[in-house]
């Protein structure tokens, strides 16, 4: 799961259908990628960022839930 991507999509009202159209993928593929069950390809990540979130970094957008939890352990 990619909580930052999910949160930013919610803020900008971007749906999975928007990603489907942008990336020309089917809904099940996008769903698997958003839930972390299938990996994103770097060109897909770059296209999403450029099209919808140019102000945000790839590292931020595609940080996994596990990475965020690991970072918070080190901050405490």
N, C-alpha and C positions, 0 to 999 in steps of 0.2 A: 504494500500500500504506500501511496505517496501523499501524505497528509498536506504538505505545502501546496502541491499541485491541486489537490481537491479543494483546499480553502481558497486559493486564488481563482479557480474556476467559479466557485460559488460567488465570490465578490464581484466578478465581472459578468456573472450570469452566462458563462460558457458551458455548454452541455456536451455530453458524449457525442451527440449528433454533429456538433461543430467539429469535433476532432475527426469523426468519421469522414465528413466532407473534406476537411483539410488534407488528411492523410490517405484518402481513398482506400480505406480498410472497412471490413464489415464490423457490425456491432459487437459480435462475440470477441473478436480480436482486440478491439479497443477496451472492452470490459476486462478481459484477462490482463491487459497491460496496466490498466488503472489500478486493479486490485493486486498487482505485483505477482501474478501467477505466470506471466510471460514478460520477458525483458523488453524494454524500449530499445530501439536502435538509435544511435547517435544522430543520424540525419533526421529522424522523427522528432527527437527532443529539440533539436535546433529549429526545426520548422515550427513547432508549437510555440517555442519561446519568441521567435521572430514575429510570428503572426499575432499572438495574443498577449505576450508578456515581455516586450522588449526591455522593460526597465528592471527585470529580475534576472538573476544568474541561473544558469543550468543547474549548478550545484544546489542552490536553494530549492528550485522547483522540483527536482527529481531526487531529493533526499528521501530515503526510505524511513518508515516508522522506526525500524531497528536502529538506523544511524542516529536519528533524533534522540531516541532513548539512551543510546550509548553516550552521546555527547552530554546529556543531562546528568548522567552518573559522574562524569569527570568534573562537571561544574559544581557539584555539591561538596 
